[in-house]
Amino acid sequence: MNNCYIPQGYRTPLYGYDMQRAIEFVKSSFQENLKFALNLRRVSAPLFVDKNSGLNDNLNGVERPVAFDIPAVAGAAGEVVHSLAKWKRLALKRYGFYPGNGLYTDMNAIRRDESLDNIHSVYVDQWDWEKVITREDRTAEYLKYTVRSIVGAVCDTCDTLRRAFPQLNVKLDRDVTFLTTQELEDRYPGLSPSERETAFMRDGHRTVFLMQIGKTLRSGQKHDGRAPDYDDWELNGDILMWDGLLDRALEISSMGIRVDEESLDRQLTLAGCEDRRELSFHKMLLDGQLPLTMGGGIGQSRLCMLMIGCCHIGEVQVSLWDRQTQDACAKAGVALL
């Protein structure tokens, strides 16, 4: 079932040409801010990968990738990427990146099984980034330092957007609150994971980094699924920002320090994914042939809708929507692209 919520009295803040100008402003400004904040260089990235390479992101393990055969490449089967979490790490090795610098790229994907609502669509666009680190950097302190740098880049972009478009009035909080998924469950044991996030942020924490996603909590449940072969579940998290228009927590980034040999071995066992040990990417990682890295994805359309002050992601990206959503938006004056 698709869910579409339109706040009472809402109208799209910018239309037509002005909306396109604002979207371009956010995307061009933020990637420059991010590049300098994390010392990144732009690279080209694939839209699809070989199905048998092990490079595609399995997300929560239930989403079906869009797959197709390639007659011109005998025996090959392509899969549209879900994200570039694994591909980026291999690219850092191939391109000769070294500790302290990294890459970023535009990632476009199709998630056919996505449930549609104000912040989810079938089309995904994000900045994927990855950075080489040292073993000494594999700490919660370094993770938090990087989170603050990203949040600073987001807030700098939002501030300059308001100056360029005075009719916009969204202000974001640079002060990051850090807590773990277990601490959040302990605080709100009777709520669902998404309800916990919103409840905590409604209490006055407007920018949050929620840590250790993928672990099984003391309740026996997980806050959210996370594939066992890219983030270290002890050293990852989501950046959440408060969306006052929708009155909810909005995830703008999933990120983390990536698995090393030890954490990959442990998490593959915990997840029951022993078969992945035979994939070429996983063999390289277990043999210590890939650099230690950290990285993540930052939603392009989500940042645009948050900073511009839109209530629906379809106002800032082109996708396909069900008739119910189209009718509700048209009736409320919400301009879907």
PyMOL commands that set and color helices and strands:
alter all, ss='L'
color gray80, all
select helices_A, chain A and resi 16-38+51-53+85-94+135-137+140-164+181-187+193-202+261-271+274-278+280-286+300-308+313-315+323-332
alter helices_A, ss='H'
color red, helices_A
select strands_A, chain A and resi 40-42+48-50+67-69+77-80+102-110+123-132+177-180+207-211+231-243+248-258+293-299
alter strands_A, ss='S'
color yellow, strands_A
deselect
rebuild
show_as cartoon
